[in-house]
Amino acid sequence: MMTMRVFPMSKFSQISLISVVGVLLFCGCHGQSEIAPASSGPVQWLVADEQIKDIELKIVWQNKFPFDNFDSLKQLELAGDRVYGFSESNYLVSLNRQNGSAVFIQDVAPSGLPIFGISEYNGMLYSLLGNRLVELNLDSGVEISSTRLDFSGTCAATRNSRNYFIAGRDNRIHTLLASNKIQVYEVAAPSDTEITSIIALENLLLFSSLAGEVMCIHSNGKKVKWRFDAGGGIVGKMSIDKNSLYFASNDTKVYKISGEKGKLVWLYPTDGILERGPRVTKAIVYQYVRGKGLIAIDKDTGSEIWTLADGLDLLSEYGDKAYVLAEGSKIILMDNGKGEKLGEATIAEASKYAVNFADSKIYVGGKDGRIACLEPKY
């Protein structure tokens, strides 16, 4: 018999405020849409045309986040039609994905506070910043609301039209009404272990645990629809696509299960250590395996297409080709149909990147805040 631990509503403090921090306006120029850097002098752009000509890429735009000499780029995120850059001191910069023009820059959290990604919903941004659930204006970055929680998070918050769902270090998913941030229920995995990933649909909630449980419950928290037990804890984010669920386990396997009944479709044994979830595209599942590189797996059959020993992650796809980030700040072009390497380019100072599922554009950045958008020539 399947069991699930549901807990009554608990109280926590809620703080709603509007934080006005200086919003900077910037102007661009043809080809290089420049944010004026903190230091004076001309900008040496991250990518040159001659570096990428052999892998069928061209520069769409380049830019530089206005970090000072004591700050640096921590992570790149994509959400909606924007590119977001978080600095080490937790400044957030928003750029237009299509032309690189600046939208806003905001100080969103104290330096050192963990940030669990950023998401867009109905023309608004939201993020879990330490133990605060924050909503931001999409166009200005100004804080709309900030709700202080009685727990710290373990992964990115998610939501549907009614609720926010936040995994806490207390091994519970806390469900908050989106309208007023009041908690309505808590839920835990049967093993009462850490929640590693959450997917919120309109009527269903899927989540995974460090004990290997994958649960599907009704989003009101009252009924379990199905449960699947993997051979080890679920690592990184789960992905859902066309009513199938994909995830990686620390039992060294990648799984595909049915989203309707939670039944196994296939599993791929990597025989290596998995540190993050798979990247799932139209036809391929990409999985990084420590010490073995990036593996491309056929989405339908679960069979291996290719392995790139120095591959780290997917950047984007273009038709039956994939652009892969590899060791040594390389971008490698792979032919997914033939399983062959077509070429490579080195961008020596590119250390940050965003995985793009929306189109074929590539977004890479340097620690100093320079960022480039690239796309296939043809």
C-alpha positions in Angstrom: 0.0 0.0 0.0 1.4 3.4 -1.0 1.8 5.9 1.8 2.4 9.6 1.8 3.0 11.9 4.7 0.7 15.0 4.7 1.0 17.6 7.4 -1.4 20.4 8.5 -0.8 24.0 7.7 2.0 25.8 9.7 2.5 29.5 10.2 5.3 31.6 9.0 5.9 35.3 8.6 5.0 37.1 5.4 6.7 40.3 4.3 5.3 42.2 1.2 7.2 45.2 0.1 8.3 47.1 -3.0 12.0 47.5 -3.2 13.2 50.3 -5.4 16.8 49.9 -6.5 18.3 51.9 -9.3 17.3 50.6 -12.7 19.9 51.3 -15.3 19.1 52.1 -19.0 21.6 51.2 -21.6 22.0 51.7 -25.3 23.2 49.2 -27.9 25.1 49.4 -31.2 25.1 47.3 -34.3 26.3 43.7 -33.7 27.6 44.4 -30.2 24.8 45.5 -27.8 26.9 47.0 -25.1 26.2 47.7 -21.5 28.7 50.2 -20.4 31.3 48.3 -18.2 32.2 49.4 -14.8 35.8 50.0 -15.8 36.8 52.4 -18.5 38.4 51.5 -21.8 37.2 49.5 -24.9 35.6 46.1 -24.4 37.4 43.1 -25.8 34.5 40.9 -26.7 34.3 37.2 -25.6 34.0 35.7 -29.1 35.7 36.6 -32.4 34.2 35.5 -35.8 37.3 33.5 -36.8 37.0 31.4 -33.6 33.7 29.9 -34.6 33.7 29.7 -38.4 34.6 26.0 -38.5 31.5 25.0 -36.5 29.0 26.8 -38.7 28.3 29.6 -36.1 28.0 33.3 -36.3 27.7 36.1 -33.7 24.2 37.4 -33.1 25.2 39.9 -30.4 27.7 40.4 -27.5 27.4 42.4 -24.3 29.0 43.0 -20.9 27.3 43.0 -17.6 28.3 46.1 -15.6 30.0 44.3 -12.7 32.7 46.1 -10.7 36.2 44.8 -10.3 35.2 42.9 -7.1 32.3 41.0 -8.7 31.9 38.3 -11.3 29.4 36.3 -13.2 28.1 33.4 -11.2 25.4 31.8 -13.5 23.4 32.3 -16.6 19.7 31.5 -16.8 17.1 31.6 -19.6 13.4 32.3 -18.9 10.9 33.5 -21.5 12.5 35.9 -24.0 15.2 37.1 -21.5 18.7 36.1 -20.5 19.5 36.5 -16.8 22.9 36.8 -15.3 23.5 36.5 -11.5 26.7 37.9 -10.1 28.6 36.5 -7.2 27.3 39.3 -5.0 23.7 38.5 -6.2 23.1 41.3 -8.7 20.6 40.2 -11.3 20.9 41.6 -14.9 18.2 41.0 -17.5 18.9 41.1 -21.3 16.7 40.7 -24.3 17.4 37.3 -25.8 17.0 38.4 -29.4 19.2 41.5 -29.5 21.1 41.6 -26.2 19.7 45.0 -25.2 19.6 45.6 -21.4 16.3 45.4 -19.6 17.3 46.0 -15.9 19.9 45.4 -13.2 18.9 44.9 -9.6 20.5 43.9 -6.3 18.2 41.0 -5.4 19.8 39.4 -2.4 22.7 39.8 0.0 26.1 38.4 -1.2 26.5 34.7 -0.4 22.8 33.9 -0.2 22.0 30.8 -2.3 19.8 31.5 -5.4 17.7 28.6 -6.7 17.2 29.7 -10.3 14.7 32.2 -11.8 11.4 31.5 -13.5 8.7 33.5 -15.4 5.0 33.1 -14.9 2.2 35.3 -16.3 4.5 38.3 -16.9 6.2 38.1 -13.6 9.5 36.6 -12.3 9.8 34.5 -9.2 12.8 32.9 -7.4 13.7 31.3 -4.2 16.5 33.4 -2.6 17.8 31.7 0.5 14.6 31.4 2.6 12.7 34.1 0.8 10.2 33.5 -2.0 10.5 36.7 -4.2 8.3 38.0 -7.0 9.8 40.6 -9.4 8.5 42.9 -12.0 9.5 41.4 -15.4 10.4 44.7 -17.0 12.1 46.5 -14.1 13.2 43.8 -11.7 11.6 45.8 -8.9 10.4 43.5 -6.1 6.7 43.0 -6.0 6.6 40.8 -2.9 9.0 39.0 -0.6 7.8 36.1 1.6 10.1 35.0 4.4 9.9 31.3 5.0 10.6 29.3 8.2 12.8 26.9 6.2 15.6 26.9 3.7 15.1 25.5 0.2 16.8 22.6 -1.5 15.8 23.2 -5.2 14.1 25.7 -7.3 10.5 26.7 -6.5 7.8 26.0 -9.0 4.1 26.9 -9.3 0.8 26.5 -11.2 -2.1 28.9 -11.4 -3.1 28.4 -7.7 0.0 27.4 -5.7 3.7 27.7 -5.2 5.5 24.5 -4.3 8.8 24.8 -2.4 11.1 21.9 -1.1 12.6 22.6 2.3 15.5 21.2 4.2 13.0 19.8 6.6 12.2 17.2 3.8 8.8 18.6 3.1 7.2 20.3 0.1 5.5 23.4 1.4 2.4 24.4 -0.7 1.6 28.1 -0.6 -1.3 29.9 -2.1 0.0 32.0 -5.0 -2.4 34.8 -4.2 -1.4 35.5 -0.6 1.5 33.1 0.1 -0.3 31.4 3.0 0.7 27.8 3.4 -2.1 25.3 2.9 -0.4 22.0 3.3 2.9 20.1 3.5 3.8 16.8 2.0 6.8 14.5 2.3 8.1 11.4 0.6 7.3 8.1 2.3 11.0 7.8 3.3 10.9 11.3 4.8 14.1 12.1 2.9 15.2 15.2 1.0 13.1 16.3 -1.9 15.3 16.7 -5.0 13.0 17.9 -7.7 9.4 19.2 -8.2 7.3 19.5 -11.3 4.0 21.3 -10.9 1.1 20.7 -13.4 -2.3 22.2 -13.1 -3.9 19.2 -11.3 -0.9 17.0 -10.5 2.3 17.4 -8.5 5.4 15.2 -9.3 8.4 15.1 -7.0 11.4 12.9 -6.3 13.4 12.1 -3.2 17.0 11.2 -2.2 15.7 7.7 -1.4 14.8 7.1 -5.0 11.0 7.7 -4.8 9.2 9.4 -7.6 5.7 10.4 -6.6 2.7 11.7 -8.5 0.0 13.2 -6.3 -3.1 15.3 -6.9 -2.0 19.0 -6.5 -4.4 19.4 -3.6 -2.1 17.0 -1.6 -4.9 14.6 -0.7 -4.3 11.6 -3.0 -1.4 9.6 -4.5 -1.9 8.7 -8.2 1.2 6.5 -8.5 4.7 5.9 -7.0 7.9 4.7 -8.7 11.0 3.5 -6.9 14.3 3.8 -8.6 17.4 1.9 -7.5 19.0 5.0 -5.9 18.3 8.6 -5.0 17.2 10.9 -7.7 19.8 13.5 -8.6 19.2 16.9 -10.2 16.0 18.0 -12.0 13.5 15.6 -13.5 12.1 16.5 -17.0 8.6 15.9 -18.3 7.9 15.7 -22.0 4.8 14.3 -23.9 3.5 12.6 -20.8 6.9 10.8 -20.0 9.2 11.5 -17.1 13.0 11.4 -17.4 15.4 11.5 -14.5 18.8 10.3 -13.3 19.6 8.2 -10.2 22.6 7.7 -8.1 22.3 4.0 -9.0 24.1 5.1 -12.2 21.0 4.8 -14.4 18.9 7.2 -16.5 15.1 6.4 -16.4 12.1 7.0 -18.6 8.8 6.3 -17.1 5.2 6.8 -18.1 3.7 10.0 -16.7 0.2 8.5 -16.7 0.9 5.4 -14.6 4.5 5.7 -13.4 5.6 2.5 -15.3 9.1 2.0 -16.5 9.6 2.6 -20.3 13.3 2.1 -20.4 16.4 2.6 -18.3 20.0 3.3 -19.5 22.9 2.1 -17.4 25.7 4.6 -17.5 28.0 2.7 -15.2 29.2 6.0 -13.8 28.4 8.7 -11.3 25.5 11.0 -12.2 25.5 14.5 -10.7 22.6 16.2 -12.5 19.4 15.3 -14.4 19.2 14.7 -18.1 18.6 17.3 -20.8 15.6 16.2 -22.9 14.9 17.5 -26.4 12.6 16.4 -29.2 14.4 13.1 -30.0 17.4 12.8 -27.7 18.2 12.6 -24.0 21.6 14.0 -23.1 23.2 12.8 -19.8 26.5 13.9 -18.3 28.4 11.2 -16.5 31.4 12.1 -14.4 34.6 10.6 -15.9 32.8 9.4 -19.0 31.6 12.6 -20.6 28.3 13.4 -22.3 26.1 10.6 -23.6 23.3 11.0 -26.2 20.5 8.5 -25.7 17.6 7.8 -28.2 14.5 9.2 -26.5 12.2 6.4 -27.8 14.4 3.3 -27.4 16.8 4.2 -24.6 19.8 3.1 -26.8 23.1 5.0 -27.0 23.7 7.2 -30.0 27.1 8.6 -29.1 29.4 9.4 -26.3 31.7 12.4 -26.2 34.5 11.8 -23.6 35.2 15.5 -23.0 31.6 16.6 -23.3 30.0 18.5 -20.4 26.6 19.6 -21.4 24.2 20.5 -24.2 24.1 24.1 -25.4 21.5 23.8 -28.2 20.3 21.7 -31.1 20.1 22.7 -34.8 18.2 20.1 -36.9 20.0 16.8 -36.4 23.0 18.5 -35.0 24.0 19.3 -31.4 26.3 22.0 -30.0 28.0 20.7 -26.9 30.1 22.4 -24.3 33.3 20.4 -23.7 36.3 20.6 -21.4 38.8 23.3 -22.2 36.1 25.9 -23.0 35.4 24.2 -26.3 32.2 24.1 -28.3 31.9 20.9 -30.3 29.4 20.3 -33.1 28.0 16.7 -33.2 26.0 15.0 -35.9 23.2 13.2 -34.0 22.2 11.1 -37.0 25.7 9.7 -37.6 27.0 10.0 -34.1 30.1 11.8 -35.4 32.0 14.9 -34.3 31.9 17.5 -37.1 34.2 20.2 -35.6 35.2 22.2 -32.6 36.0 25.7 -31.5 37.8 27.0 -28.4 36.5 30.2 -26.6 39.2 30.4 -23.9 37.4 32.6 -21.4 33.9 31.2 -21.7 33.2 29.5 -18.4 29.4 30.1 -18.0 26.6 29.0 -20.2 22.8 28.4 -20.4 21.1 25.3 -21.9 18.7 26.4 -24.6 15.7 24.2 -25.5 13.7 26.9 -27.3 15.7 27.4 -30.5 19.3 26.9 -31.8 20.9 30.0 -30.2 23.9 29.5 -27.9 24.5 31.7 -24.8 28.0 31.7 -23.3 29.6 34.0 -20.8 32.9 34.8 -19.1 33.6 35.3 -15.4 34.2 39.0 -16.0 30.6 39.4 -17.2 31.1 39.3 -21.0 28.3 37.4 -22.7 27.8 36.3 -26.3 24.8 35.0 -28.3 25.7 32.7 -31.2 23.6 30.9 -33.8 24.1 28.6 -36.8 25.0 30.4 -40.1 22.5 28.5 -42.1 
